[in-house]
Amino acid sequence: MKLLKTAIKATIEAGTEIIILYKSGLIETNLKADNTPVTNADMAANKVINEYLKKTDIPIISEENKAIPYIERKKWHRFWLVDPLDGTKEFIQGNGEFTVNIALINNGEPALGVIYAPVTGELYFGMSDIGSFKTSVKTAGKDTEKLIQLAKKLPFPGKGKRNIVAISRSHMNKETEDFIQLRAVKDGKPEIVTRGSSLKICMVAEGTALYYPRFGPTMEWDIAAGHAIAKFASKSIKQIQNKEDINYNKENLVNPDFIVE
């Protein structure tokens, strides 16, 4: 529970730094070597998160930290996996659909996950011993004990019966369209809902979406926290091609195509 509380505090404080820059309009954007955008908000959030997580003496893999050679990290049986600002494109576009993601990985599997949406104040968390929950910083404030106390268990009762499909706001493609059409034979006419960042996984975890398919490259830090929350809400993330589980700390940190349901 102590590690969960640390991760919750880290996501909220990182979100505070992000919102300061988001509201100020003083956003600086650069392109990384892989041609993806990074902002001063990514880096500010990453600094805060590292300050919190380093106190746990558990190694950290973060999108914005220096890459750690596989020969070193393959020895890690437990580590933090962090995306300090998931949905950088949404952040730059100003639509509010971005999150702070922190996961704890044990032996290649998610053991804990926290996702915080700074604009709405929504906070999701999941852990093997307790299940998954949703709470609100705008309702409960930043007090960790109160946030946990007021949290509602996922999935919400009575949800998940309609064929609502969550898809990426920024990465829709023909493979996704074809997959949804094929599933419609079994699930009925789909209602498509677009969301940015890891909020799509959270929709499945809470039962407001039936499934979320993803065709195209994502990184381990993009989905690990959401994977934990979905998993402990009795949902799953499977590879589309072979229906096997998604594992973490691979030599290549790129994920295969997957479906959350």
Backbone bond lengths (Angstrom), bond angles and torsions (degrees), N, CA, C in turn:
res aa  C-N    CA-C-N  psi(-1)  N-CA   C-N-CA  omega(-1)  CA-C   N-CA-C  phi
1 M - - - 1.463 - - 1.532 111.52 -
2 K 1.326 115.44 -31.95 1.462 119.70 -179.79 1.524 110.69 -62.86
3 L 1.342 117.28 -41.28 1.459 120.50 179.59 1.522 110.99 -66.93
4 L 1.331 116.99 -36.83 1.464 120.65 176.82 1.523 110.38 -62.02
5 K 1.315 117.18 -45.58 1.463 120.73 -179.63 1.523 111.48 -63.58
6 T 1.330 116.27 -37.29 1.467 120.21 177.28 1.522 110.53 -63.89
7 A 1.328 116.43 -44.26 1.457 120.60 179.85 1.526 111.34 -65.00
8 I 1.329 117.56 -39.64 1.468 120.90 177.78 1.523 110.37 -62.46
9 K 1.319 117.00 -47.31 1.471 120.79 179.30 1.527 110.64 -59.87
10 A 1.321 116.52 -41.79 1.461 121.06 -178.29 1.530 111.49 -64.78
11 T 1.331 116.98 -42.94 1.471 119.10 -179.81 1.524 110.89 -65.44
12 I 1.305 117.43 -40.82 1.468 120.17 -178.17 1.519 111.31 -67.28
13 E 1.328 116.58 -44.69 1.464 119.23 -179.86 1.532 111.18 -67.33
14 A 1.328 116.86 -36.88 1.467 119.96 175.20 1.522 109.90 -64.29
15 G 1.335 116.06 -41.46 1.465 120.08 177.57 1.516 112.72 -61.62
16 T 1.321 116.64 -35.04 1.468 120.80 177.35 1.527 110.72 -62.45
17 E 1.335 116.10 -43.86 1.468 120.18 177.69 1.534 111.13 -62.74
18 I 1.320 116.18 -40.16 1.463 120.73 -179.94 1.518 110.80 -63.83
19 I 1.337 117.03 -45.42 1.464 121.29 -177.28 1.528 111.78 -64.48
20 I 1.327 117.54 -36.25 1.468 120.57 177.82 1.524 110.07 -57.20
21 L 1.334 116.13 -46.51 1.468 120.00 179.64 1.526 111.52 -72.50
22 Y 1.314 116.69 -37.63 1.472 122.12 -179.53 1.524 110.82 -60.25
23 K 1.330 116.66 -44.05 1.463 120.85 -178.28 1.524 112.84 -78.59
24 S 1.326 115.99 -27.65 1.469 119.56 -178.42 1.521 112.70 -75.66
25 G 1.332 115.74 -24.23 1.467 119.53 -175.92 1.513 113.06 77.95
26 L 1.333 117.46 2.34 1.475 121.45 -178.22 1.525 109.45 -89.45
27 I 1.317 115.65 61.37 1.461 121.92 -175.69 1.532 109.54 -99.15
28 E 1.307 115.44 125.61 1.465 122.01 177.48 1.523 108.61 -107.45
29 T 1.323 116.64 127.30 1.465 121.44 -175.31 1.520 110.97 -120.91
30 N 1.331 115.38 135.39 1.468 121.83 174.87 1.523 108.83 -132.92
31 L 1.322 116.50 165.78 1.460 121.27 175.16 1.517 109.52 -104.02
32 K 1.330 115.94 133.98 1.458 120.81 176.55 1.528 109.88 -81.63
33 A 1.315 115.69 177.82 1.466 120.52 -177.66 1.525 112.19 -60.01
34 D 1.342 116.84 -29.53 1.467 119.99 -179.55 1.533 112.38 -89.00
35 N 1.338 115.37 10.01 1.463 122.48 175.68 1.533 113.34 73.34
36 T 1.331 117.34 17.27 1.455 120.93 174.47 1.528 109.13 -98.13
37 P 1.341 116.93 150.69 1.469 119.21 -176.51 1.517 113.13 -77.45
38 V 1.311 116.15 148.80 1.461 122.79 171.79 1.523 107.10 -138.94
39 T 1.320 116.48 140.62 1.461 120.84 -177.21 1.524 110.89 -119.60
40 N 1.332 114.35 170.43 1.464 118.71 175.16 1.532 111.43 -64.96
41 A 1.331 117.55 -22.66 1.467 120.29 175.99 1.529 111.21 -70.57
42 D 1.353 117.13 -39.45 1.469 120.82 174.26 1.521 110.16 -54.53
43 M 1.322 114.87 -47.19 1.462 119.55 -174.41 1.527 111.77 -72.44
44 A 1.332 117.25 -36.89 1.468 120.35 178.30 1.529 110.46 -65.10
45 A 1.332 115.97 -43.36 1.469 120.46 178.44 1.522 110.96 -64.67
46 N 1.323 115.95 -40.97 1.462 120.08 -179.57 1.522 111.44 -62.13
47 K 1.303 117.13 -39.14 1.471 121.31 179.42 1.532 110.50 -62.43
48 V 1.322 116.13 -45.64 1.471 120.37 -179.83 1.525 110.54 -61.95
49 I 1.321 116.46 -46.82 1.465 120.85 -177.47 1.524 111.18 -62.14
50 N 1.311 116.28 -44.44 1.466 119.61 179.62 1.524 111.64 -61.82
51 E 1.323 117.02 -36.76 1.468 120.54 179.29 1.529 110.84 -62.41
52 Y 1.321 116.53 -39.23 1.467 120.84 178.37 1.532 111.43 -71.87
53 L 1.328 116.09 -50.13 1.462 119.99 -170.68 1.526 113.32 -73.55
54 K 1.317 117.59 -28.05 1.465 119.76 178.76 1.526 111.71 -62.19
55 K 1.323 117.00 -26.40 1.466 120.97 179.73 1.525 112.10 -68.37
56 T 1.335 116.96 -16.58 1.469 120.36 -179.09 1.527 112.41 -85.06
57 D 1.329 117.00 -10.20 1.472 122.57 -177.42 1.526 112.70 61.02
58 I 1.325 116.10 27.04 1.467 122.53 174.54 1.525 107.06 -109.17
59 P 1.336 118.21 131.17 1.473 118.98 -177.34 1.525 112.79 -61.50
60 I 1.321 114.73 158.63 1.473 121.38 -172.75 1.518 110.26 -127.03
61 I 1.322 115.61 131.80 1.459 122.32 165.09 1.521 106.46 -112.22
62 S 1.323 116.64 119.61 1.455 121.35 178.67 1.519 109.55 -129.13
63 E 1.319 115.10 146.40 1.466 119.32 177.94 1.521 111.52 -54.72
64 E 1.331 116.76 -35.01 1.462 119.93 -174.12 1.521 114.03 -101.33
65 N 1.320 118.03 4.72 1.464 120.63 172.01 1.526 109.59 -86.22
66 K 1.302 115.88 165.97 1.460 120.29 174.35 1.525 109.56 -63.03
67 A 1.330 116.25 136.12 1.469 120.79 -178.61 1.529 110.29 -60.63
68 I 1.322 115.63 136.03 1.463 121.35 -179.12 1.523 108.70 -101.52
69 P 1.322 119.17 127.24 1.470 121.17 -178.30 1.523 111.82 -57.29
70 Y 1.320 116.62 142.87 1.462 121.35 -178.50 1.523 111.77 -60.35
71 I 1.326 117.10 -34.53 1.467 120.39 -179.17 1.526 111.05 -60.42
72 E 1.333 116.78 -26.02 1.465 121.17 177.50 1.526 111.12 -88.23
73 R 1.327 117.43 -51.02 1.470 119.81 -173.05 1.535 113.80 -76.30
74 K 1.321 118.21 -16.69 1.465 118.82 178.85 1.529 111.91 -65.93
75 K 1.323 116.62 -16.31 1.464 121.55 177.30 1.530 111.80 -81.99
76 W 1.332 116.21 -10.18 1.455 119.97 -175.79 1.530 110.20 -80.13
77 H 1.312 117.48 120.05 1.461 121.54 175.45 1.530 111.19 -91.72
78 R 1.327 115.31 -20.93 1.464 120.52 177.56 1.520 109.26 -140.44
79 F 1.324 116.75 133.14 1.461 120.14 179.79 1.527 110.18 -161.41
80 W 1.322 114.99 159.16 1.456 122.14 172.79 1.529 109.32 -83.96
81 L 1.316 116.50 142.21 1.465 122.20 177.29 1.526 106.78 -127.41
82 V 1.328 116.69 118.79 1.466 121.77 -163.99 1.528 112.56 -128.35
83 D 1.322 115.05 134.63 1.462 121.37 164.24 1.529 105.98 -120.51
84 P 1.328 117.69 103.18 1.472 120.14 -173.24 1.523 113.89 -67.02
85 L 1.342 116.78 -25.08 1.464 120.15 175.80 1.530 107.20 -148.50
86 D 1.308 115.08 93.88 1.464 120.92 179.88 1.528 108.30 -87.44
87 G 1.320 116.36 123.12 1.461 120.28 -175.02 1.521 111.00 98.01
88 T 1.332 116.28 43.85 1.471 120.04 -179.82 1.527 111.17 -58.93
89 K 1.335 116.88 -37.17 1.476 119.41 177.97 1.522 110.84 -62.16
90 E 1.341 116.59 -41.52 1.462 120.04 177.99 1.523 110.78 -65.66
91 F 1.320 116.40 -36.46 1.457 121.12 177.03 1.525 110.54 -61.95
92 I 1.322 116.41 -47.16 1.463 121.25 -179.16 1.526 110.91 -64.71
93 Q 1.348 115.99 -39.26 1.464 120.51 -179.36 1.524 112.77 -74.17
94 G 1.334 117.34 -17.21 1.450 121.14 175.20 1.513 115.30 81.08
95 N 1.371 117.48 24.31 1.468 117.98 -178.34 1.531 113.87 -93.80
96 G 1.326 117.07 -1.32 1.461 120.70 173.03 1.519 116.37 82.92
97 E 1.345 117.70 -4.70 1.470 120.38 -174.46 1.526 111.77 -93.13
98 F 1.305 115.52 63.64 1.458 121.52 177.23 1.518 108.79 -132.39
99 T 1.323 115.96 158.12 1.461 120.53 -173.84 1.526 111.21 -140.27
100 V 1.320 114.03 167.39 1.471 123.04 169.11 1.525 106.53 -110.41
101 N 1.322 116.97 126.93 1.470 121.70 -173.76 1.524 111.46 -121.61
102 I 1.324 115.94 127.61 1.469 121.19 174.43 1.518 108.59 -133.41
103 A 1.326 116.80 128.60 1.463 122.04 176.77 1.519 109.41 -127.56
104 L 1.315 115.52 151.48 1.456 122.37 170.19 1.518 107.20 -111.44
105 I 1.332 116.03 125.08 1.461 121.67 -177.77 1.527 109.42 -106.95
106 N 1.332 116.15 130.79 1.474 122.73 174.76 1.522 108.62 -119.79
107 N 1.336 116.40 118.77 1.471 121.49 177.13 1.528 112.11 49.41
108 G 1.313 115.73 45.29 1.457 121.70 174.41 1.510 115.64 82.34
109 E 1.348 117.41 0.85 1.457 121.02 -178.42 1.528 110.70 -123.15
110 P 1.343 117.65 147.45 1.465 120.35 179.45 1.519 111.39 -71.15
111 A 1.333 116.68 129.00 1.465 122.06 179.76 1.522 112.02 -111.24
112 L 1.320 116.15 -18.07 1.463 121.67 -176.97 1.514 107.57 -158.59
113 G 1.318 116.65 142.84 1.458 119.68 176.67 1.517 111.35 -149.01
114 V 1.334 115.81 141.17 1.467 122.34 175.59 1.523 108.28 -133.89
115 I 1.327 116.17 131.44 1.466 122.38 176.20 1.520 108.34 -129.22
116 Y 1.335 116.34 127.67 1.459 121.62 -179.32 1.518 109.54 -124.07
117 A 1.341 115.67 128.99 1.466 122.03 176.58 1.529 107.51 -103.20
118 P 1.324 118.45 101.40 1.468 120.71 -171.65 1.529 115.29 -61.38
119 V 1.330 118.27 -32.78 1.468 119.99 -176.75 1.524 111.28 -70.26
120 T 1.324 117.48 -44.69 1.468 120.94 -178.08 1.521 113.03 -89.22
121 G 1.325 116.68 -19.34 1.459 120.56 -176.25 1.518 113.82 81.91
122 E 1.335 117.39 4.69 1.467 120.88 179.94 1.530 110.15 -71.59
123 L 1.315 115.43 135.75 1.454 121.61 179.47 1.528 108.65 -130.21
124 Y 1.327 115.98 124.27 1.460 122.65 176.66 1.521 108.26 -111.91
125 F 1.336 116.05 141.61 1.457 118.71 173.56 1.518 110.07 -148.91
126 G 1.330 115.02 150.62 1.456 120.84 178.98 1.509 110.29 -147.44
127 M 1.336 115.81 146.39 1.463 121.61 -177.57 1.525 108.44 -154.61
128 S 1.300 115.46 146.55 1.461 120.19 -171.30 1.522 113.76 -57.04
129 D 1.322 118.16 -37.51 1.467 120.64 -173.82 1.525 113.76 -82.23
130 I 1.340 117.33 -16.91 1.471 118.65 -170.87 1.524 114.21 -123.86
131 G 1.332 118.47 -18.21 1.458 121.33 -175.04 1.518 111.39 97.97
132 S 1.334 116.63 -162.33 1.464 121.97 -178.23 1.521 110.73 -120.65
133 F 1.337 114.55 149.35 1.460 120.54 -172.63 1.525 110.98 -145.59
134 K 1.342 114.61 160.60 1.459 121.87 172.79 1.524 108.40 -127.28
135 T 1.320 115.83 136.56 1.453 121.19 178.35 1.524 108.40 -141.91
136 S 1.326 117.32 -178.07 1.465 120.41 -176.02 1.516 111.30 -138.57
137 V 1.310 115.41 126.14 1.466 120.81 176.88 1.526 109.98 -68.98
138 K 1.332 117.19 -31.18 1.464 120.11 -179.98 1.527 111.68 -69.68
139 T 1.334 116.53 -24.90 1.459 120.99 178.33 1.526 111.79 -91.69
140 A 1.312 116.19 -45.83 1.463 121.12 -172.25 1.523 113.79 -96.92
141 G 1.341 117.07 -13.50 1.456 119.22 -174.38 1.524 111.01 79.70
142 K 1.316 116.85 -167.97 1.461 121.12 -175.17 1.526 113.62 -92.03
143 D 1.305 118.27 -0.53 1.456 120.95 -179.82 1.527 109.76 -68.34
144 T 1.312 116.94 117.94 1.465 121.65 -173.63 1.527 112.04 -61.89
145 E 1.315 117.13 -42.95 1.459 120.38 -179.36 1.525 111.16 -61.24
146 K 1.320 116.58 -43.15 1.464 120.76 -179.32 1.525 110.96 -68.62
147 L 1.319 116.48 -39.07 1.458 120.77 177.79 1.533 110.98 -58.69
148 I 1.314 116.00 -45.17 1.464 120.75 179.85 1.526 110.70 -68.67
149 Q 1.323 116.20 -40.77 1.461 121.45 -178.34 1.542 111.35 -62.28
150 L 1.327 117.34 -38.90 1.466 121.50 -175.85 1.528 113.26 -90.83
151 A 1.316 116.83 0.55 1.463 120.53 -177.06 1.521 111.78 -69.00
152 K 1.341 115.11 147.75 1.468 121.71 178.47 1.520 109.37 -106.88
153 K 1.324 115.20 135.52 1.458 120.81 -175.03 1.527 111.67 -70.50
154 L 1.325 114.97 142.99 1.466 122.38 177.86 1.526 110.04 -105.97
155 P 1.344 116.23 149.79 1.467 127.48 -3.97 1.523 110.85 -75.95
156 F 1.354 116.29 160.16 1.452 120.25 178.41 1.529 109.70 -69.58
157 P 1.316 118.09 141.51 1.472 121.04 -179.55 1.530 112.39 -59.29
158 G 1.331 115.68 137.62 1.457 120.59 175.07 1.508 115.38 81.28
159 K 1.324 117.26 -0.16 1.464 120.58 179.52 1.529 110.03 -94.40
160 G 1.334 116.08 167.66 1.458 121.89 172.77 1.509 115.15 87.16
161 K 1.336 117.61 11.18 1.466 119.61 -178.54 1.529 112.44 -92.35
162 R 1.329 117.98 -30.87 1.469 121.42 179.65 1.526 110.29 -82.75
163 N 1.337 115.49 154.45 1.464 120.22 -178.91 1.527 110.20 -83.72
164 I 1.307 115.49 69.32 1.464 121.81 175.24 1.518 107.89 -94.85
165 V 1.326 116.30 123.80 1.459 121.91 -175.80 1.522 109.17 -112.24
166 A 1.325 116.44 123.51 1.458 121.58 176.34 1.523 109.20 -89.27
167 I 1.309 116.16 130.53 1.464 120.43 177.50 1.514 110.16 -132.93
168 S 1.311 115.48 163.33 1.454 121.79 -177.93 1.521 111.29 -69.91
169 R 1.316 116.03 135.03 1.455 120.70 175.80 1.523 111.55 -68.61
170 S 1.321 116.73 -29.86 1.471 120.78 -172.62 1.524 114.06 -107.17
171 H 1.357 118.38 -7.69 1.463 118.95 -169.65 1.526 113.15 -134.63
172 M 1.314 118.46 37.58 1.466 120.75 176.22 1.527 108.93 -71.21
173 N 1.347 117.37 140.73 1.460 121.02 179.28 1.528 110.22 -150.15
174 K 1.335 116.41 174.33 1.467 121.12 -175.66 1.530 111.84 -64.09
175 E 1.337 117.39 -36.77 1.470 120.25 179.18 1.527 110.79 -59.64
176 T 1.326 115.97 -40.36 1.460 120.15 178.68 1.523 110.58 -66.32
177 E 1.324 116.15 -45.32 1.467 120.50 179.34 1.525 111.14 -59.31
178 D 1.333 117.19 -44.38 1.472 121.48 -179.48 1.522 110.76 -64.42
179 F 1.342 116.66 -40.10 1.463 121.03 -179.53 1.525 110.46 -63.84
180 I 1.322 116.68 -43.26 1.468 120.94 -179.34 1.527 110.46 -64.59
181 Q 1.321 116.79 -40.65 1.467 120.33 178.17 1.521 111.35 -63.14
182 L 1.318 116.79 -40.51 1.453 121.14 178.66 1.529 111.01 -65.15
183 R 1.312 116.68 -42.17 1.470 120.98 179.24 1.534 111.45 -67.40
184 A 1.333 116.38 -27.08 1.468 120.00 -178.21 1.526 112.25 -62.33
185 V 1.325 117.30 -24.79 1.469 121.04 177.39 1.523 109.41 -60.90
186 K 1.338 116.03 -37.37 1.468 121.09 -179.76 1.524 112.36 -91.09
187 D 1.336 116.75 -41.24 1.459 120.77 -170.18 1.525 114.48 -95.30
188 G 1.335 117.26 -11.48 1.453 120.09 -176.39 1.522 111.95 92.22
189 K 1.311 115.87 178.21 1.462 121.11 -177.84 1.523 110.50 -59.40
190 P 1.341 117.04 126.40 1.465 119.01 -176.17 1.523 113.20 -84.64
191 E 1.319 114.07 150.16 1.463 121.51 169.24 1.527 106.40 -107.99
192 I 1.319 116.68 116.09 1.464 121.38 -174.24 1.525 110.54 -89.77
193 V 1.331 115.65 131.12 1.460 121.79 176.01 1.526 108.06 -125.79
194 T 1.319 116.56 125.80 1.465 119.97 179.25 1.524 110.14 -97.93
195 R 1.327 115.26 138.48 1.459 122.11 176.31 1.520 109.16 -143.55
196 G 1.316 115.30 155.28 1.448 120.37 174.69 1.512 111.18 -94.25
197 S 1.314 115.54 165.55 1.473 124.19 172.21 1.523 113.01 54.46
198 S 1.324 116.68 -152.46 1.463 122.14 -175.97 1.521 112.74 -81.82
199 L 1.325 117.31 4.21 1.463 120.93 179.40 1.525 111.64 -61.98
200 K 1.318 116.79 -25.12 1.480 120.29 178.00 1.532 110.41 -65.36
201 I 1.324 116.98 -42.01 1.470 120.20 177.25 1.521 109.81 -64.67
202 C 1.325 116.82 -39.10 1.464 120.65 179.57 1.528 111.15 -63.94
203 M 1.326 117.35 -34.63 1.465 120.56 177.62 1.524 111.22 -61.60
204 V 1.328 116.33 -41.70 1.465 119.75 178.02 1.526 109.88 -67.42
205 A 1.327 116.87 -41.57 1.467 120.90 -179.33 1.528 111.40 -61.15
206 E 1.340 117.05 -38.67 1.461 119.20 -178.13 1.523 112.07 -85.57
207 G 1.346 117.66 -11.13 1.450 121.43 177.32 1.510 114.48 93.45
208 T 1.336 118.52 5.23 1.465 121.07 179.15 1.525 111.98 -84.42
209 A 1.322 117.53 -6.96 1.472 122.97 169.29 1.520 107.88 -134.23
210 L 1.333 115.83 145.99 1.464 120.60 -179.74 1.517 110.83 -77.57
211 Y 1.339 116.10 -42.33 1.460 119.35 178.09 1.525 110.98 -158.02
212 Y 1.315 115.05 165.91 1.467 123.54 178.10 1.527 108.29 -138.52
213 P 1.339 117.31 109.46 1.461 119.91 177.14 1.529 110.68 -95.03
214 R 1.314 116.19 143.98 1.466 118.70 178.03 1.527 110.09 -134.21
215 F 1.320 114.71 114.23 1.457 122.53 173.36 1.523 107.55 -109.56
216 G 1.301 116.55 122.02 1.454 120.32 -178.34 1.516 110.35 125.19
217 P 1.323 116.14 163.33 1.467 120.55 -171.35 1.527 113.61 -68.68
218 T 1.317 114.76 133.21 1.460 123.22 166.51 1.527 106.29 -136.41
219 M 1.313 115.55 164.52 1.460 120.03 179.20 1.527 110.44 -107.55
220 E 1.307 115.67 161.35 1.463 120.29 -177.58 1.526 111.78 -55.31
221 W 1.335 117.76 -41.10 1.465 119.97 -177.65 1.527 112.34 -69.33
222 D 1.343 117.42 -17.62 1.461 120.10 178.03 1.525 112.00 -68.14
223 I 1.331 117.78 -32.78 1.468 119.67 -168.79 1.528 114.69 -121.61
224 A 1.323 118.86 -9.06 1.474 120.37 -171.80 1.530 112.61 -61.37
225 A 1.325 118.01 -46.35 1.466 120.22 -179.88 1.525 110.49 -64.57
226 G 1.330 115.81 -43.15 1.456 119.57 177.15 1.515 112.36 -63.79
227 H 1.327 115.83 -36.20 1.470 120.69 177.53 1.528 110.18 -59.50
228 A 1.324 116.63 -45.55 1.464 120.08 179.26 1.529 110.64 -61.15
229 I 1.322 116.83 -44.82 1.466 121.14 -178.04 1.525 110.30 -65.43
230 A 1.329 117.28 -43.05 1.469 120.53 177.72 1.533 110.56 -64.87
231 K 1.314 116.18 -45.45 1.476 121.44 -177.42 1.524 111.92 -58.41
232 F 1.337 116.30 -44.98 1.460 119.22 -175.87 1.530 112.38 -86.32
233 A 1.357 114.77 3.30 1.467 121.06 167.72 1.529 109.41 -103.80
234 S 1.336 115.49 16.94 1.479 123.49 178.71 1.524 112.80 66.29
235 K 1.325 116.61 29.41 1.460 122.51 171.92 1.530 108.00 -107.00
236 S 1.325 116.33 179.12 1.463 118.71 -178.12 1.522 110.78 -141.79
237 I 1.318 115.50 156.76 1.463 122.85 168.48 1.517 106.92 -123.23
238 K 1.324 115.96 115.87 1.459 121.85 -176.86 1.531 110.55 -123.40
239 Q 1.326 114.83 151.14 1.453 119.54 171.26 1.525 108.90 -66.58
240 I 1.307 117.28 135.36 1.464 120.54 -177.88 1.524 110.95 -68.42
241 Q 1.328 117.25 -39.34 1.462 120.59 -173.35 1.530 112.83 -68.21
242 N 1.334 117.43 -40.68 1.472 119.17 -174.38 1.526 114.26 -126.39
243 K 1.336 116.73 2.13 1.470 123.15 177.62 1.528 113.31 61.66
244 E 1.323 116.96 20.31 1.461 120.51 175.92 1.526 110.33 -88.28
245 D 1.335 116.03 161.89 1.457 121.11 -179.98 1.528 110.99 -65.83
246 I 1.326 115.05 154.65 1.463 121.30 170.40 1.530 107.89 -82.11
247 N 1.327 116.86 130.19 1.461 121.81 177.23 1.530 110.28 -114.21
248 Y 1.327 115.20 163.85 1.462 120.73 -172.34 1.529 112.13 -124.64
249 N 1.334 113.41 159.28 1.459 123.45 -175.52 1.529 111.87 69.70
250 K 1.329 114.85 38.66 1.464 120.43 172.82 1.524 109.07 -72.17
251 E 1.317 116.21 162.15 1.462 119.00 176.42 1.525 110.08 -59.74
252 N 1.342 116.25 -43.07 1.462 122.46 173.62 1.522 106.97 -102.21
253 L 1.326 117.30 119.06 1.459 121.87 -173.01 1.525 114.08 -80.50
254 V 1.321 117.52 5.47 1.464 121.41 176.55 1.525 109.60 -76.68
255 N 1.337 116.46 135.20 1.461 121.31 178.73 1.527 111.33 -82.43
256 P 1.317 117.67 151.77 1.464 120.73 167.89 1.528 109.55 -75.08
257 D 1.339 117.22 170.40 1.461 120.56 172.45 1.523 108.20 -58.48
258 F 1.340 116.93 143.31 1.465 119.09 -175.37 1.521 111.13 -145.76
259 I 1.330 114.30 167.08 1.455 121.50 173.38 1.519 108.94 -134.22
260 V 1.332 115.11 135.92 1.465 122.31 174.97 1.524 106.47 -104.91
261 E 1.332 117.33 125.35 1.470 119.63 179.03 1.531 110.90 -159.55
